[in-house]
């Protein structure tokens, strides 16, 4: 009976040792999986931070481009207005010159008519 009990205790100890080894192996595997998951999370966080930084930089560039475009639009409008003003000034100057020339011509014509009247007597 004692031998049988010793044999049964031996089997139980062996089973307990096997169960402990299996439990430790499972625990080690779980730990490794947890480490891999943590490393993946850290990688994803880093990628997220980089993406957010890139997005902020792109947003800043977009604002700068919009401001530059608005500035260029204002510059173009100012140049167009200056060109219109210059064209108006030229048109006004041409009109003044034409009026002066017409006045001079009318004066000369008047003088010529006066001289013709005098000559005709």
WOZI-V588279 format. One record per backbone hydrogen bond with DSSP energy under -1.0 kcal/mol. CO is the residue of the C=O (numbers start at 1). NH is the residue of the N-H. Records with the same first field share a line. If there is no record, write none. Layout:
CO=NH, NH
//
This chain:
1=5
2=6
3=7
4=8
5=9
6=10
7=11
8=12
9=13
10=14
11=15
12=16
13=17
14=18
15=19
16=20
17=21
18=22
19=23
20=24
21=25
22=26
23=27
24=28
25=29
26=30
27=31
28=32
29=33
30=34
31=35
32=36
33=37
34=38
35=39
36=40
37=41
38=42
39=43
40=44
41=45
42=46
43=47
44=48
45=49
46=50
47=51
48=52
49=53
50=54
51=55
52=56
53=57
54=58
55=59
56=60
57=61
58=62
59=63
60=64
61=65
62=66
63=67
64=68
65=69
66=70
67=71
68=72
69=73
70=74
71=75
72=76
73=77
74=78
75=79
76=80
77=81
78=82
79=83
80=84
81=85
82=86
83=87
84=88
85=89
86=90
87=91
88=92
89=93
90=94
91=95
92=96
93=97
94=98
95=99
96=100
97=101
98=102
99=103
100=104
101=105
102=106
103=107
104=108
105=109
106=110
107=111
108=112
109=113
110=114
111=115
112=116
113=117
114=118
115=119
116=120
117=121
//
